[in-house]
Amino acid sequence: MFKRLKETILEIIQQADLILLGLCCAASVFGIATSIAVPVCSQQRVIGCLNLVYIASAMTIEQAAQKHLPALQRVARQIEARMEEEEVWYEMP
């Protein structure tokens, strides 16, 4: 029973993530939101990204990059370093 509950909760979370992703994409398409991103790499391959999605009228991309890009880059490097320390490796399918 617990296993099924856990699976159900994970399914709900995944669906919520997809809904949120869809809303963010729609907001970007209609010019309501925009984003900046930095890659997270492992073994010289991009395995993910850190994204900052924000309301487009709040600031320009240049302002967002000036204000938030250094922190995004720092966190991405921390993730990469921790993955290397923990020997987390991903094989391409």
OpenMM code with the backbone's topology and positions (N, CA, C; nanometers):
from openmm import Vec3, app, unit

residues = "MET PHE LYS ARG LEU LYS GLU THR ILE LEU GLU ILE ILE GLN GLN ALA ASP LEU ILE LEU LEU GLY LEU CYS CYS ALA ALA SER VAL PHE GLY ILE ALA THR SER ILE ALA VAL PRO VAL CYS SER GLN GLN ARG VAL ILE GLY CYS LEU ASN LEU VAL TYR ILE ALA SER ALA MET THR ILE GLU GLN ALA ALA GLN LYS HIS LEU PRO ALA LEU GLN ARG VAL ALA ARG GLN ILE GLU ALA ARG MET GLU GLU GLU GLU VAL TRP TYR GLU MET PRO".split()
positions = [
    Vec3(0.0825, -0.1195, 0.0000),
    Vec3(0.0000, 0.0000, 0.0000),
    Vec3(0.0869, 0.1257, 0.0000),
    Vec3(0.1919, 0.1274, 0.0852),
    Vec3(0.2781, 0.2446, 0.0920),
    Vec3(0.3461, 0.2702, -0.0417),
    Vec3(0.3875, 0.1614, -0.1093),
    Vec3(0.4539, 0.1767, -0.2388),
    Vec3(0.3605, 0.2424, -0.3397),
    Vec3(0.2352, 0.2007, -0.3421),
    Vec3(0.1374, 0.2585, -0.4353),
    Vec3(0.1110, 0.4059, -0.4026),
    Vec3(0.1044, 0.4386, -0.2734),
    Vec3(0.0855, 0.5772, -0.2325),
    Vec3(0.2025, 0.6625, -0.2791),
    Vec3(0.3232, 0.6100, -0.2596),
    Vec3(0.4432, 0.6819, -0.3035),
    Vec3(0.4411, 0.7035, -0.4546),
    Vec3(0.4039, 0.5997, -0.5303),
    Vec3(0.3951, 0.6115, -0.6758),
    Vec3(0.2916, 0.7160, -0.7164),
    Vec3(0.1782, 0.7177, -0.6485),
    Vec3(0.0720, 0.8139, -0.6778),
    Vec3(0.1195, 0.9565, -0.6507),
    Vec3(0.1871, 0.9760, -0.5393),
    Vec3(0.2393, 1.1090, -0.5051),
    Vec3(0.3399, 1.1541, -0.6095),
    Vec3(0.4299, 1.0644, -0.6508),
    Vec3(0.5290, 1.0990, -0.7531),
    Vec3(0.4617, 1.1334, -0.8858),
    Vec3(0.3565, 1.0609, -0.9222),
    Vec3(0.2828, 1.0913, -1.0452),
    Vec3(0.2205, 1.2308, -1.0385),
    Vec3(0.1625, 1.2645, -0.9248),
    Vec3(0.1006, 1.3963, -0.9068),
    Vec3(0.2058, 1.5061, -0.9190),
    Vec3(0.3210, 1.4845, -0.8557),
    Vec3(0.4296, 1.5835, -0.8632),
    Vec3(0.4759, 1.6007, -1.0070),
    Vec3(0.4936, 1.4900, -1.0794),
    Vec3(0.5367, 1.4986, -1.2186),
    Vec3(0.4346, 1.5735, -1.3034),
    Vec3(0.3062, 1.5472, -1.2817),
    Vec3(0.2018, 1.6169, -1.3568),
    Vec3(0.2021, 1.7659, -1.3238),
    Vec3(0.2223, 1.7990, -1.1971),
    Vec3(0.2277, 1.9400, -1.1569),
    Vec3(0.3467, 2.0087, -1.2218),
    Vec3(0.4610, 1.9391, -1.2276),
    Vec3(0.5792, 1.9955, -1.2931),
    Vec3(0.5511, 2.0217, -1.4400),
    Vec3(0.4826, 1.9281, -1.5066),
    Vec3(0.4506, 1.9469, -1.6474),
    Vec3(0.3537, 2.0622, -1.6677),
    Vec3(0.2566, 2.0747, -1.5791),
    Vec3(0.1627, 2.1870, -1.5875),
    Vec3(0.2362, 2.3188, -1.5692),
    Vec3(0.3246, 2.3254, -1.4688),
    Vec3(0.4017, 2.4471, -1.4446),
    Vec3(0.4909, 2.4785, -1.5637),
    Vec3(0.5547, 2.3759, -1.6188),
    Vec3(0.6386, 2.3965, -1.7363),
    Vec3(0.5546, 2.4502, -1.8517),
    Vec3(0.4368, 2.3937, -1.8705),
    Vec3(0.3480, 2.4405, -1.9763),
    Vec3(0.3063, 2.5852, -1.9568),
    Vec3(0.2753, 2.6213, -1.8328),
    Vec3(0.2380, 2.7606, -1.8035),
    Vec3(0.3539, 2.8551, -1.8298),
    Vec3(0.4752, 2.8141, -1.7909),
    Vec3(0.5936, 2.8980, -1.8147),
    Vec3(0.6183, 2.9147, -1.9638),
    Vec3(0.6046, 2.8064, -2.0390),
    Vec3(0.6244, 2.8146, -2.1840),
    Vec3(0.5198, 2.9050, -2.2482),
    Vec3(0.3947, 2.8900, -2.2069),
    Vec3(0.2879, 2.9739, -2.2620),
    Vec3(0.3121, 3.1202, -2.2278),
    Vec3(0.3538, 3.1469, -2.1058),
    Vec3(0.3820, 3.2847, -2.0651),
    Vec3(0.4948, 3.3428, -2.1492),
    Vec3(0.5953, 3.2617, -2.1805),
    Vec3(0.7068, 3.3083, -2.2631),
    Vec3(0.6610, 3.3363, -2.4057),
    Vec3(0.5799, 3.2468, -2.4596),
    Vec3(0.5305, 3.2634, -2.5972),
    Vec3(0.4514, 3.3921, -2.6107),
    Vec3(0.3727, 3.4258, -2.5109),
    Vec3(0.2897, 3.5450, -2.5177),
    Vec3(0.3584, 3.6690, -2.4625),
    Vec3(0.4870, 3.6584, -2.4314),
    Vec3(0.5634, 3.7732, -2.3868),
    Vec3(0.5374, 3.8158, -2.2438),
    Vec3(0.4704, 3.7329, -2.1667),
    Vec3(0.4424, 3.7668, -2.0271),
    Vec3(0.5638, 3.7378, -1.9399),
    Vec3(0.6330, 3.6289, -1.9726),
    Vec3(0.7497, 3.5885, -1.8946),
    Vec3(0.8660, 3.5620, -1.9876),
    Vec3(0.9842, 3.5676, -1.9309),
    Vec3(1.1059, 3.5330, -2.0038),
    Vec3(1.2001, 3.4670, -1.9045),
    Vec3(1.3169, 3.4261, -1.9507),
    Vec3(1.4056, 3.3547, -1.8602),
    Vec3(1.5511, 3.3664, -1.9016),
    Vec3(1.6377, 3.3373, -1.8049),
    Vec3(1.7790, 3.3186, -1.8319),
    Vec3(1.8149, 3.1812, -1.7758),
    Vec3(1.9195, 3.1198, -1.8303),
    Vec3(1.9548, 2.9843, -1.7878),
    Vec3(2.1049, 2.9632, -1.7969),
    Vec3(2.1535, 2.8687, -1.7163),
    Vec3(2.2931, 2.8255, -1.7244),
    Vec3(2.2943, 2.6726, -1.7254),
    Vec3(2.3891, 2.6136, -1.7985),
    Vec3(2.3943, 2.4680, -1.8049),
    Vec3(2.4582, 2.4073, -1.6802),
    Vec3(2.4184, 2.2836, -1.6515),
    Vec3(2.4836, 2.2012, -1.5507),
    Vec3(2.5452, 2.0853, -1.6288),
    Vec3(2.6765, 2.0676, -1.6151),
    Vec3(2.7470, 1.9693, -1.6968),
    Vec3(2.8052, 1.8562, -1.6127),
    Vec3(2.8199, 1.7412, -1.6762),
    Vec3(2.8857, 1.6255, -1.6174),
    Vec3(2.9552, 1.5532, -1.7310),
    Vec3(3.0785, 1.5181, -1.7104),
    Vec3(3.1562, 1.4465, -1.8123),
    Vec3(3.1555, 1.5220, -1.9457),
    Vec3(3.1696, 1.6515, -1.9378),
    Vec3(3.1745, 1.7395, -2.0546),
    Vec3(3.0462, 1.7356, -2.1384),
    Vec3(2.9338, 1.7021, -2.0724),
    Vec3(2.8042, 1.7034, -2.1398),
    Vec3(2.7060, 1.7827, -2.0557),
    Vec3(2.6156, 1.8508, -2.1219),
    Vec3(2.5094, 1.9216, -2.0513),
    Vec3(2.4065, 1.8175, -2.0076),
    Vec3(2.3803, 1.8137, -1.8758),
    Vec3(2.2819, 1.7176, -1.8240),
    Vec3(2.1580, 1.7869, -1.7693),
    Vec3(2.1617, 1.9185, -1.7638),
    Vec3(2.0469, 1.9932, -1.7140),
    Vec3(2.0751, 2.1415, -1.7183),
    Vec3(1.9806, 2.2199, -1.6725),
    Vec3(1.9951, 2.3653, -1.6687),
    Vec3(1.9297, 2.4209, -1.5428),
    Vec3(1.9846, 2.5305, -1.4960),
    Vec3(1.9192, 2.6098, -1.3926),
    Vec3(1.8572, 2.7283, -1.4643),
    Vec3(1.7285, 2.7469, -1.4451),
    Vec3(1.6553, 2.8527, -1.5134),
    Vec3(1.5941, 2.9496, -1.4137),
    Vec3(1.5951, 3.0741, -1.4508),
    Vec3(1.5240, 3.1757, -1.3746),
    Vec3(1.4172, 3.2325, -1.4673),
    Vec3(1.2930, 3.2043, -1.4371),
    Vec3(1.1806, 3.2546, -1.5152),
    Vec3(1.1223, 3.3726, -1.4388),
    Vec3(1.1002, 3.4827, -1.5086),
    Vec3(1.0488, 3.6024, -1.4420),
    Vec3(0.9541, 3.6777, -1.5341),
    Vec3(0.8769, 3.7656, -1.4754),
    Vec3(0.7833, 3.8481, -1.5518),
    Vec3(0.8632, 3.9421, -1.6419),
    Vec3(0.8354, 3.9363, -1.7711),
    Vec3(0.9139, 4.0098, -1.8700),
    Vec3(0.9164, 4.1604, -1.8449),
    Vec3(0.8070, 4.2149, -1.7939),
    Vec3(0.8032, 4.3600, -1.7720),
    Vec3(0.8802, 4.4032, -1.6474),
    Vec3(0.9246, 4.3073, -1.5667),
    Vec3(0.9956, 4.3420, -1.4425),
    Vec3(1.1364, 4.3923, -1.4689),
    Vec3(1.2015, 4.3377, -1.5717),
    Vec3(1.3379, 4.3790, -1.6042),
    Vec3(1.3743, 4.3249, -1.7414),
    Vec3(1.4766, 4.3834, -1.7996),
    Vec3(1.5253, 4.3344, -1.9281),
    Vec3(1.6098, 4.2096, -1.9043),
    Vec3(1.6378, 4.1378, -2.0109),
    Vec3(1.7254, 4.0205, -1.9986),
    Vec3(1.8634, 4.0637, -1.9501),
    Vec3(1.9097, 4.1776, -1.9993),
    Vec3(2.0403, 4.2280, -1.9564),
    Vec3(2.0420, 4.2564, -1.8060),
    Vec3(1.9360, 4.3171, -1.7558),
    Vec3(1.9273, 4.3451, -1.6120),
    Vec3(1.9205, 4.2153, -1.5311),
    Vec3(1.8424, 4.1196, -1.5805),
    Vec3(1.8318, 3.9912, -1.5110),
    Vec3(1.9671, 3.9210, -1.5077),
    Vec3(2.0376, 3.9241, -1.6193),
    Vec3(2.1694, 3.8607, -1.6253),
    Vec3(2.2671, 3.9294, -1.5304),
    Vec3(2.2672, 4.0612, -1.5303),
    Vec3(2.3585, 4.1348, -1.4427),
    Vec3(2.3289, 4.1046, -1.2951),
    Vec3(2.2015, 4.0955, -1.2627),
    Vec3(2.1623, 4.0771, -1.1234),
    Vec3(2.1709, 3.9316, -1.0771),
    Vec3(2.1340, 3.8350, -1.1633),
    Vec3(2.1168, 3.6969, -1.1184),
    Vec3(2.2116, 3.5945, -1.1814),
    Vec3(2.2735, 3.6275, -1.2942),
    Vec3(2.3577, 3.5294, -1.3623),
    Vec3(2.4750, 3.4801, -1.2769),
    Vec3(2.5470, 3.5667, -1.2051),
    Vec3(2.6576, 3.5155, -1.1233),
    Vec3(2.6130, 3.4105, -1.0208),
    Vec3(2.4986, 3.4317, -0.9587),
    Vec3(2.4482, 3.3339, -0.8602),
    Vec3(2.4091, 3.2035, -0.9292),
    Vec3(2.3423, 3.2116, -1.0437),
    Vec3(2.3058, 3.0902, -1.1170),
    Vec3(2.4304, 3.0116, -1.1567),
    Vec3(2.5315, 3.0820, -1.2054),
    Vec3(2.6562, 3.0155, -1.2449),
    Vec3(2.7253, 2.9521, -1.1243),
    Vec3(2.7268, 3.0216, -1.0127),
    Vec3(2.7898, 2.9694, -0.8913),
    Vec3(2.7202, 2.8413, -0.8447),
    Vec3(2.5877, 2.8420, -0.8442),
    Vec3(2.5129, 2.7230, -0.8009),
    Vec3(2.5340, 2.6075, -0.8991),
    Vec3(2.5366, 2.6357, -1.0278),
    Vec3(2.5612, 2.5303, -1.1273),
    Vec3(2.6974, 2.4662, -1.1034),
    Vec3(2.8000, 2.5479, -1.0765),
    Vec3(2.9349, 2.4936, -1.0491),
    Vec3(2.9353, 2.4116, -0.9202),
    Vec3(2.8579, 2.4550, -0.8205),
    Vec3(2.8494, 2.3791, -0.6954),
    Vec3(2.7846, 2.2430, -0.7191),
    Vec3(2.6811, 2.2393, -0.7996),
    Vec3(2.6149, 2.1128, -0.8324),
    Vec3(2.7124, 2.0208, -0.9058),
    Vec3(2.7828, 2.0762, -1.0031),
    Vec3(2.8794, 1.9965, -1.0793),
    Vec3(2.9884, 1.9402, -0.9883),
    Vec3(3.0396, 2.0243, -0.8993),
    Vec3(3.1452, 1.9800, -0.8078),
    Vec3(3.0948, 1.8700, -0.7152),
    Vec3(2.9745, 1.8870, -0.6633),
    Vec3(2.9177, 1.7865, -0.5731),
    Vec3(2.8939, 1.6547, -0.6464),
    Vec3(2.8495, 1.6631, -0.7704),
    Vec3(2.8293, 1.5414, -0.8485),
    Vec3(2.9616, 1.4689, -0.8694),
    Vec3(3.0669, 1.5446, -0.8932),
    Vec3(3.1982, 1.4836, -0.9120),
    Vec3(3.2481, 1.4222, -0.7812),
    Vec3(3.2309, 1.4933, -0.6695),
    Vec3(3.2711, 1.4416, -0.5386),
    Vec3(3.1981, 1.3123, -0.5054),
    Vec3(3.0691, 1.3096, -0.5352),
    Vec3(2.9858, 1.1930, -0.5039),
    Vec3(2.9954, 1.0853, -0.6121),
    Vec3(3.0731, 1.1149, -0.7153),
    Vec3(3.0893, 1.0237, -0.8286),
    Vec3(2.9552, 0.9859, -0.8904),
    Vec3(2.8764, 1.0883, -0.9154),
    Vec3(2.7486, 1.0693, -0.9836),
    Vec3(2.7768, 1.0799, -1.1331),
    Vec3(2.7578, 0.9724, -1.2051),
    Vec3(2.7838, 0.9690, -1.3474),
    Vec3(2.6580, 0.9299, -1.4219),
    Vec3(2.6392, 0.9907, -1.5370),
    Vec3(2.5226, 0.9610, -1.6193),
    Vec3(2.5698, 0.9039, -1.7507),
    Vec3(2.5079, 0.7958, -1.7897),
    Vec3(2.5372, 0.7370, -1.9197),
    Vec3(2.4286, 0.7786, -2.0165),
    Vec3(2.4709, 0.8119, -2.1356),
    Vec3(2.3746, 0.8487, -2.2384),
    Vec3(2.3048, 0.7220, -2.2877),
    Vec3(2.1738, 0.7294, -2.3065),
    Vec3(2.0993, 0.6098, -2.3535),
    Vec3(2.1389, 0.5710, -2.4947),
] * unit.nanometer
topology = app.Topology()
chain = topology.addChain("A")
for resn in residues:
    res = topology.addResidue(resn, chain)
    for name in ("N", "CA", "C"):
        topology.addAtom(name, app.Element.getBySymbol(name[0]), res)
